[in-house]
Amino acid sequence: MTNTTFTPAPDDSLRLFLVSQSQFDAWKQGLDETASHWIAEHRFKGQAGRTVLVPDASGRPCFAAVGMGTDTDQRRSRFRLGGARATLPKRHFHLGSLFADVDLSNEALGWLLAGYKYTTYAGGAAPDSAQLSCPDGVDGARLEKIAHGECLTRDLINTPANDMGPPELEAAALQLAERFGAKLSVTHGEDLLEKNFPLIYTVGAASPREPRLIDMSWGTSGPKLALVGKGVCFDTGGLNLKPGASMGLMKKDMGGAATVLGLAQMIMALDLPLQLRVLIPAVENSVAGNAFRPGDILPSRKGLTVEINNTDAEGRLVLADALALADEDAPDLIVSMATLTGAARVAVGPDLAPFYTDDEDIATALTSAAERIADPVWRMPFWDPYESMIEPGIADLDNAPKGGFAGSITAALFLRRFVTSTQRYAHFDIYGWQPKPAPARPIGGVGQGARALLEMLPTALNL
């Protein structure tokens, strides 16, 4: 059970204070003697992650406080209020006066996201947790829609590949399209060759679950936005077989598709005035007699030929055909999102979402938006001097340059070759996974970059 909504305050709702260590003394001065003694006994001083439930003189719960920590603590983490949700009693709360310099909208979103639980396969329904009224001055309806989109992303990534293959990913897109009145068309199997998507077909040909291209559109007026998400529902590495340890998390290799679907839900739920197109090449990279091989040279929708030097660099191949299709419409902005390279994780770790763009306005708007709404991103360069690294000579492009240097950059450069008619393009090389528990982010699938993009769109597309 997931609880990502605010609830109206009942008569017995308790005040909840957010208190930093620097403002603790000022907060405590306004309390009565009973509350002051109780807080002293529990050694609460606004420490990060600490909570305290304070009774009145008769022993009944009166209010609670959540520690926001020091300025350093707040720089080092997000969603302190969300992190406290699980430690508070199962009561209803409403925020009292703030004694911490925090972004209340972000803290309220963290509270909602902390209500996410994935219990499909074990544990049954999650227990009820503390409830909160939407704080004054916060757009609760907007935050709920954003949280619901993030939960869709998490659910899709967390579902194992036996229940989230290309057919199930298509079904999820169809359900989303039907909910918001969007149009959906899907190209399956051999039809991919007939309609000139040879890379998508070839990467997915070895799986018994046929490859497909999911194409969803919504909106009839306004600027055009195309979202392209990598939908590799499981990646064995193909004939360049991954070792077992590297294969263990490959159910999340459709994290790009999950993220663009979550973002699409946010956009449609908020009824943004734009024309949205979502393209998802949905495949499994499997091993069979008809699997593509190292050394193969493959055609692409764009007309560029690609030498295969590693079958485990398949994500950029399926994205290439989808990006070429998106580019044919020359939208105002194309964004691709993919769990594409381990090199990105080496560069920035699991928490940051690196992005690439040649458009300075997009880069500035994204960076600013990400900081405002606590969805961290980091710009990486489309470094033109590395273009020769993806040019093997025997074909137009190399899908996996030798040497191991700049792996995320060369993958991004590869994708950029397939966007030639669209002026503005951004690519995200995300991780899509939370490796250890953090406030409002349990271990498992997680969206990255989607909220930053959503926040950026009004500026980038003049909405």
Number of C-alpha atoms within 10 A of each C-alpha: 14 18 19 23 21 18 13 13 15 11 7 11 18 20 17 22 24 27 31 26 20 18 19 20 14 12 19 17 10 10 12 11 13 14 19 14 13 16 19 11 9 12 12 19 24 26 19 23 18 20 25 22 18 20 16 14 12 8 9 9 15 17 20 21 25 27 25 31 23 18 14 8 15 16 8 8 12 20 25 27 28 24 25 23 24 17 15 20 15 13 14 21 25 21 20 16 11 15 22 22 14 16 12 19 19 21 22 25 26 26 29 27 28 26 24 22 19 20 13 12 8 8 9 10 12 15 11 14 17 18 25 24 18 22 16 12 8 14 12 19 13 14 23 20 19 25 26 24 26 26 24 21 27 26 20 26 28 21 18 17 21 10 12 21 24 28 18 16 25 23 14 16 23 19 14 21 20 11 12 14 13 18 15 20 13 16 17 18 17 16 16 19 16 10 11 17 26 20 26 29 25 24 28 29 24 21 17 10 16 18 31 26 26 25 21 23 19 19 19 11 10 15 16 19 21 25 27 30 31 31 33 33 28 26 28 21 21 24 18 15 17 15 10 9 7 12 14 13 15 20 24 30 25 34 33 31 32 33 34 29 30 26 27 25 23 24 20 22 17 13 11 16 18 21 17 23 22 26 28 32 34 32 33 29 28 24 19 13 10 13 18 24 17 15 13 12 18 18 18 20 20 20 13 14 17 25 24 23 19 22 26 21 22 28 27 24 26 29 27 28 26 29 30 23 19 26 22 14 12 19 20 18 21 23 22 27 29 27 26 25 20 14 17 24 19 11 14 13 14 16 18 20 25 24 27 25 20 15 12 10 13 22 20 14 18 28 20 16 22 22 12 15 17 19 22 20 23 16 16 20 14 21 14 10 7 14 15 13 18 21 17 17 10 11 16 15 23 25 24 24 22 13 8 10 12 16 20 26 23 25 24 26 21 24 20 20 15 24 21 15 13 16 14 20 21 20 22 28 28 28 29 27 24 16 15 9 11 16 20 24 25 19 13 19 27 26 28 29 27 25 24 23 20 18 19 21 20 14 13 18 16 11 11
